[in-house]
């Protein structure tokens, strides 16, 4: 039995590297050139297209010049850098996203060390910093979920993550979700280690993206209520950090909360009918479904609140919260699917060390595997058509092929994690992971 596993140790990372290379080739040689060509045809503006730029410019203007980052003047300056010019509402093809400073103002404290740098330097620094965040997050998610992967399996996961479309989109846009994912993973590990104050502090910093941190905060607060005497330190760490951030933000920009509320309100108006749920269940039903999903996560977190944080049900509650964050995202940006990683890892671990009951469950498990693998398979098809057959027409028509699984993936993962306690039984056989580690 040893030789096949030795072969897997070499073959799996190599296949992962080839899959990652195919995705980077697709993005650089197929997707981006098409976006440039289509943008020129429609006279759609293209500037630095960095999601970090609005935050960085707002931080620089606030900290160095005392200007309001939520103001219309700053928004116009952001557009000139982000898009290359100010947006014009009279042009039908101009983007809807105004790229305003729609973050809590305390994000400027994280960006403060960069405000004296040129943005060209900041982009390079952000690329490597966010890549390091992604790599470290894999290690922390494995620890937080008590997953004992062998070194080559962890390496395979890291390579696949760095070669996934959500990561490439996130790192290319310098999207802070990669940092927030690391903070969430760090908070979860710290909680399991008993470092409750540190766990609360890390989760408080993750609120720089409130829509991502909202459900994890609810899960953690309900967990604290399960044993207040022993767990209250988490709440004090979180509350003290939040109060410090809010107070410091009020000091540098008095009245910022009202400005932030208005910025979020305007964001919801001009991005109307573009959320994940809008596309999945129609805009008419999306609000109701959002409420039901939030209540569902709250109920699950309440039922497991007294459990040890290292229990499988506690792991499941936190992973479900992150899957629902993706499902209720206010936009269709695929970089949010970085947050599906812990849920996928949890399902792999559970399925390997248990037997799945029911035909539907086994079908959904295979469907999940197919949905995860689909983007890389589609990239290979497009690259083969372009490089070996010169089928440029097919490539131009089918350029969205790698994205076809995007809507289904979080939904199938959500269903499987909801069913997890009822569809798995302890396997009498030794799991593949255990054999490899033996």
N, C-alpha and C positions, 0 to 999 in steps of 0.2 A: 504493500500500500504506500510505501514511502516515495517511490519514484514518480507516480502521478502527481502527488502533492508538490514535489520539488519542481516538476514541470509547471504547475500552476503558479508557483512563486515567481517564475520568470515570465510565463506567458501572460498572466493577467495584467501586470503593469505595462507590458509592451503593447497589448491590445488597447489598454486605456490610453496610452500615449498616442497611438495611431488615431483613436477616436477623438482625442483632444485636438490633435493636429488638424483633423478634418473639419472640426468646428471653427477653429481659428482661420483656416483657409476659406471656409464658407463666408465668414463675417468680413474678412479683409478683401477677398477677391470677387465675391458675388453680391453680398448684401450691401456693403458700403458703396461700391461703384454704382449699384442700381439706385440707391438713395440719392447720390450726387446727381446722377442723370435725371432722375424724376424731379428732384428739387429744382434743377435748372429749367426743365421743361415747364414746370408750374410756377416758376419764379418764386419758389419757396426759399426763405433765407436760411443760410447755414453759417454759423459763427464757430465758437469753440465747442458748443453743444456739451458743456460740462455742468452736471447738476451741482457740482461743488462751487461753481463760479458765483451764483447768486448769493450763497451763504458767505463766501470769501469776500466778495465786494461789499456786502452789507456789513460784515465784521470790520473790514478796513475803514469804511466811511464812518461807522459809529465810533470805533475806538480811537481813531486818529483825528477825525474831524468833527465828531459829535453830531453827525447827520442821522436822521431817522431812516433805518433800512427798509421800513414799510412804506415810505413815501412814494408818491408817483414819480418824482424825479429820479430816485434810486432805481425804481423799476425800469424806467426808460434807459438808464445807463446799463443796467443788467442786460436788457434786450440787445443793446448795441454790441455787447461782448458775446452774449450767448448765441444770438441769431445773426449778428453782423449788421443789424439795423433795427430800428424800432418797428414793432408790429403795426400794421395798418388794418383797422377793422373793415375798411372798404374793399380790401383784397380778399376775395373768397378763399383763396388757397393759403393764406397765412395761417400759422398754427393757432390753435385755441389757447394753449398753455401760455400764460403771460410771463412765466418764469420770474415771478415776484419772490420776495423774501418771505416765504410762508412757513417759517420755522419759529419755534420759541426763541426769543432773543438771547437766551443763555447759551445757545450754540456758539456764539461769538467767543466765549471763553476757551472752547476747544480749539478754535481757529486763531486765537490771539498770537501764537508763535509765528504764524505765517504772514501776518499783515504787512511786514516790511519786505517781503519777497515779491518777485514778479510772479504773475500767475503761471507763466511758462514753467518756472521752477516748481511752483506748487503742484502743477499737474504731474510732473515726474515724481515728486515726493509722494503724492497721493497714490499714484499707481502702485508703487512698491509697498507703501504702508498698508493699503487695502488688500493687496495680495497676501501680505504677511498675516493680516487679520483673518483672511479666509483659510489659510493653512492652519493657523493656530486654532481656529474655531472647530475644525474637524477633530483635533485632539481633545478639545474641551467637551464637545458633544459626546464623544465616545466615553469619556470619563463620567460625564453627568448622567448618561444612560446606562452606566455599568456594563458597557460593551467591551468584550475582550477580544478584539480583532488581532490577528497576527500582524507583524510589521508589514508584510507584503500586501495584505488586504487594506491596511490603513493607507499605504502608499498608493494603492489603486484608487481608493476613494478620493485622496487628495488630487491625483492627476485628473480624474474624471470631473471633479469639482472645478479645477482650474481650466478645464476644457469644456465646461458646460456653457450653454448660451446665457443663462441668468448671470453667471459670474462675468463672462466677457462683456455683456451689456453693462453690468454694474461697474466694473473696473474701467471700462472705456468712458463711461459718463462720470467717473469719480463719485459714485452714488454712496452716501453715508450708510446705506442699509448694511454694508459689509461690516462696518464698525459696530453698528447696533447689534448685529447677529453675534459678534464676538462678546459684546457686553452682556447679552442675554445668556450666552453659554457660560461666561465667567460667573455671572450671578448664580446660576443654577449649581455649578460646581462648588462655589463657596458655601452655598446653603447646605449641600450634602456633607461638606467637610466640617460643618458647625461654625463657620465664620459668618455669622448672621449679619453683623454690622456691615462687613465688606459686601455681602450679597445685596443688602439693601442699597448701599452706595452705588454699586454697579448698575442696578436696575434703575435707579434715579437718573443716572447719566444717559441710559437708553431712551429716556423720554424726550431726547432731542427729536425723535420721530414718534410723536404721541400716538399716531394711529397704529404703530407697530407694538409699542409698549403697553397699550391700554389693557388688552386681555391678559398678558403675563402678570401685570400688576394685580389684576383682580384675582387670578389664581393664587398668587403669593399672599395676598391679604387674607383670603379665605383659609389658606393653609395656616397662617399665624393664629387665626381664631380657633383652630383645632387644639391648640395647647398654648394658651396665652402666656402662662408663667414661664415656659421654657423658650418660647419663640418670639417674645415681644421685642427682643433686641433687633430683630430684622426690621420691624416697623419703625423703631426709633432711628436706625441707620438710614432707612429710606426717607422718612419724614424730615430728619435733620438736613439731609443733603438737598432735598427738594426745596425746603424753606431757604436754605443758603443760596441755591441757584436763583430762586424767585426774587429774593431780596437783592442779590447782586445785580440781577437783570433790571430791577426797578431803580437801582441806584444809577446805572449807566443810561437807562432810558425810561424815565418816569411815565407811567400810564401805558406801558408796552402791552399789557394783557388785552386791553381794548383794541389796540392796533392789530395784534396777532389774531384776535377773533374776527376782525373785519377781513384780514388777509385770507384766512381759512374760508370764510363765507364767500368771498369773491372767487376763490379757487373752486369751490363746489359749484358755483354758478356757471363759470366758463368751461368747466370740465364735465358738465351735466351729461348724463346718459353714456358715460364712457367707463364706468367702473366694471369690475369683474362680474358682480351680480347683475348689473344692468344687461350685460351681454348674455349671461347664463339664464336668467329667469325673467327678463324684460324689466325696464325701469319701473313699471307699475307695481311689480311685486318685490323689487329689490329691497325696499325699506322694511317690509314685513319679514322677509327672509333674514335680513341683517339682525333684527331684534330677536328672532327665534334662535339664531345661531349663538348670539351672545348669551341668551338665557340658558341655552343648552350647555355651553362651557361653564357658566356659573353653577349650574346644577351639578355637573360632573365634578367640578372642583370642590363643591360643598360636600359631596358624598365621600370624597377621599381625603378630606382636610385633616383627619386625625392620624393618617398613615405616616409611616416613616418616609422621608423624602427619597429614599433609595428604593422604594417599592415600585413594582411594575406599573401599578395603577397611578401612582404619582407621576411617573415618567410619561404615561399615556396622557394624563390631563394637561401637562405642559406642552407636549407635542401637538395635541389637539388644538390648544390655544393658538399656536403658531400657524397651523394649517388654516384655521378660521381667519386669522389675520390676512393670509393670502387670499382666501375666498371673499373677504369683505374689503379688499383693497380699493381705494377710491379711484384707481386707474388700472389699466391693463398692462402696466410695465412688467415685463417678465423677470426683471431683477429681483422682485419680491419673492420669487420662488426659491431663492437661496434659503429662505426660512423653512422650506419643506425638508431640508436635509435631515434634521433630527427625527422627523416622523418616518422618513424612508429607512433610516438606520434602525429605528426601533422595530419597524415591521420586518426587516431582514433578520434581525436578531431573534425576534419572536417566532418567525416562520421556520428558522433553522433549528431551533431548540424545542419545537413542538410540532404536532401534527395538526393540519388544518381540517376542520370538520365542515362538511357540506359542499355540494357541487358549486353553488354560487360563490362561496368564499374562495375556493380554489381557482375558479374562473377569474374573479376579481384580482386575486394575487398575481396570476399570470398576466392579466391586463395591465396591472400596475408596472410589472417588469417591462412589458412591451412599450408602455407610455414613457417610461424613463429612458429606454434605449432608442426610441423612435428618432429624436433629433439627430443623433449621430448617424443612424442608418440613413436618414434622409439626406444628410450632408454628403455621405459617400455616394449616394445615387446622383446628386447634383454635380459633384466633382467629377465623377466618372463620365457623366453626360457632357460636361464642359471640356475636360482635358483629353479624354480618349475618343470621344465621338464628335466633338465640335458642335454639339446640339445647343447652340446659343439660344435659339428660339424657345426650346423646351425649358432651359434654365431660366429665361426671363419670365416665362409664364408660371413656372412652378417654384419661384424663389421663396415663397412662404412655406414650402413643404416641411421644413424642420419645426415650424411653429404649430402644426396641426394638433399636437397633443397638449397644448398649453392649457386649454380650458378644462379638459377632462382629467388631467393629472391630479390637481389638488382635490377634486371632487371624489375620485376613486380612493385616494389616500385617506380622505376624511371618513368615507364609509367604512373602510377596512379598520381604521383605528377605533371607530365607534363600536364595531363588532368584535374587536380583539378579545375581550374577556370571554366571549361565548363561542368562539370558533376555533380556539386552540386547546389542545389537551397535551399533557406532558408526553413526549415521545419516548418509547422504550429503547429506541435506537440512539446510538451516540451521534451527536450532531457533527456535521462536517467541520465546524469550527473547532470542536473539541478534539477531533482526530488530528487536525493540522497542528494544534498546539501541543499535542501529546509528544 
